[in-house]
């Protein structure tokens, strides 16, 4: 399935950077549309490029993947918000990192020292 999605995305996004599927897993979750009391199997697809989520969702809805129509559940959520939810970062929660690298010299920007 990962190979088929990757090939279709590469065909759809001609002339752009190569898009690959990182992982395809079967996960058991409770659907959040409607009332459901039991977990059901879902296909969780992780892409390397978050910019390809919209195209991947379109391919899934159109039936071009395995000749079957799939319903994407979280494709409408912006990548940053999805990242925060996946890693339990809510509102103004602290972000703890082991290594931090800056592009250029951030001291003036971070400390609020602006030259006018």
VMD Tcl script that draws the C-alpha trace (Angstrom):
set ca {
  {0.00 0.00 0.00}
  {2.85 2.40 0.86}
  {4.42 1.80 -2.55}
  {1.14 2.42 -4.36}
  {0.47 5.68 -2.46}
  {4.05 6.84 -3.03}
  {3.87 6.13 -6.77}
  {0.52 7.91 -7.15}
  {1.79 10.93 -5.20}
  {4.92 11.10 -7.34}
  {2.76 10.99 -10.50}
  {0.41 13.66 -9.12}
  {3.17 16.04 -7.99}
  {5.20 16.06 -11.20}
  {8.01 18.58 -11.25}
  {8.21 18.87 -7.46}
  {10.42 17.22 -4.91}
  {10.11 13.46 -4.60}
  {7.40 12.58 -2.06}
  {7.65 9.33 -0.17}
  {5.49 7.50 2.31}
  {7.31 7.04 5.61}
  {5.06 4.41 7.16}
  {1.70 2.69 6.85}
  {0.26 1.11 10.00}
  {-3.00 -0.50 10.99}
  {-4.17 1.13 14.23}
  {-7.30 0.53 16.29}
  {-9.15 3.69 17.31}
  {-12.68 4.79 18.14}
  {-14.14 6.78 15.21}
  {-15.01 10.34 16.19}
  {-17.78 10.88 13.62}
  {-21.04 9.59 15.05}
  {-21.43 7.32 18.09}
  {-19.19 4.26 18.27}
  {-18.53 2.19 21.36}
  {-15.75 0.01 20.03}
  {-12.36 0.44 18.41}
  {-12.14 -0.14 14.68}
  {-9.14 -0.62 12.40}
  {-7.76 2.45 10.62}
  {-4.89 2.83 8.19}
  {-2.42 5.41 9.54}
  {-0.25 6.84 6.75}
  {2.81 8.93 7.65}
  {4.35 11.04 4.89}
  {7.83 12.53 4.82}
  {6.58 15.80 3.36}
  {3.64 17.43 5.17}
  {2.96 19.44 2.02}
  {1.66 16.29 0.31}
  {-1.11 15.59 2.82}
  {-3.80 17.31 0.76}
  {-2.85 15.41 -2.40}
  {-2.67 12.09 -0.53}
  {-6.13 12.69 0.96}
  {-7.51 13.48 -2.50}
  {-6.03 10.24 -3.89}
  {-7.57 8.26 -1.02}
  {-11.01 9.84 -1.51}
  {-10.96 9.40 -5.31}
  {-10.40 5.64 -5.21}
  {-7.05 5.72 -7.03}
  {-5.37 3.73 -4.25}
  {-6.06 -0.01 -4.50}
  {-9.28 0.72 -6.39}
  {-11.07 1.51 -3.13}
  {-12.45 4.74 -1.68}
  {-10.98 5.64 1.73}
  {-12.19 8.35 4.12}
  {-9.30 10.44 5.50}
  {-10.01 11.50 9.08}
  {-7.28 13.97 10.04}
  {-6.15 15.30 6.67}
  {-7.90 18.65 7.19}
  {-5.91 19.47 10.34}
  {-2.90 21.75 9.69}
  {0.45 20.02 10.12}
  {1.61 22.22 13.02}
  {-1.57 21.58 15.00}
  {-1.37 17.84 14.26}
  {2.27 17.78 15.42}
  {1.33 19.51 18.67}
  {-1.54 17.10 19.32}
  {0.58 14.02 18.53}
  {3.25 15.11 21.02}
  {0.85 16.42 23.71}
  {1.83 20.08 23.27}
  {-1.18 22.19 24.12}
  {-1.66 25.95 24.32}
  {1.40 27.49 25.94}
  {2.97 24.25 27.12}
  {6.76 24.03 27.41}
  {8.72 22.51 24.58}
  {11.71 20.63 25.98}
  {14.44 19.84 23.47}
  {17.76 18.06 23.85}
  {19.55 19.99 21.13}
  {18.68 23.41 19.81}
  {20.14 24.96 16.68}
  {19.46 28.37 15.26}
  {19.80 29.62 11.73}
  {21.99 32.67 12.09}
  {22.28 34.80 15.23}
  {18.92 34.78 17.05}
  {19.94 36.77 20.13}
  {18.39 40.10 19.10}
  {15.18 38.52 17.85}
  {14.67 36.27 20.87}
  {15.53 38.87 23.47}
  {13.31 41.46 21.82}
  {16.17 43.85 21.05}
  {15.25 45.48 17.77}
  {17.31 48.15 16.09}
  {15.26 51.05 14.83}
}
mol new
graphics top color blue
foreach p $ca { graphics top sphere $p radius 0.5 }
foreach p [lrange $ca 0 end-1] q [lrange $ca 1 end] { graphics top cylinder $p $q radius 0.2 }
display resetview
